[in-house]
């Protein structure tokens, strides 16, 4: 890593730390940059030291937020220094797909949710399958930062688990428009995308549906930007 590269990575870290938060788009961008130094121990050490220095400088602003920010940066560096082993389900060669009828789609989504260690951003039309809801709540109670964007009309459907997730403390935003928020995607740890036609409902196991998981950085960055856009545009439910 030359001096110009050091200055560029320092500027990127400073921008990401400015608000004591790390959006999905910022995380995906930083991950892609840091992974460019995979195997370069001195470069990764510089990035880690710079992140810790920024955290020390800003720790008094919001200690909890700064520590969460630092943990996520540290995790990216650790994963870059020690990439997932083959067959771990977290590498590009491990991209997967599943189809219904049947429970293959359910299992792919549930197992990918269970792999979350840092963050889980979910943007889905509705959730009525208790098996997926339980997996989400398990990650939430384990300290994973879970966020949910969903449709305002579907929250009132029979069997909807949105209120259950909300009451458990999962931050939730609702589409306020008469047109539907019809996405069905999720981002796990800023590095794995779940996407497809599959609704997160029990009925989806009877339909002809598809779901895929993949770790393509460019696609994840695009979906992360869409999630952040909707998160800012939508509001929590009025109580």
Secondary structure, 3 states (H helix, E strand, C coil): CCHHHHHHHHHHHHHHHCCCCCCHHHHHHHHHHHHCCCCCHHHHHHHHHHHHHHHHHHCCCCHHHHHHHHHHHHHHHHHHHCCCCCCCCCCHHHCEEEEECCCHHHHHHHHHHHCCCCEEEEEECCECCHHHHHHHHHHHHCCCEEEEEEECCHHHCCCCCHHHHHHCCCEEEEECCCCCCCCEEEEECCCEEEEECCCECHHHHCCCEEEEEECCHHHHHHHHHHHHHHHHHCECCCC
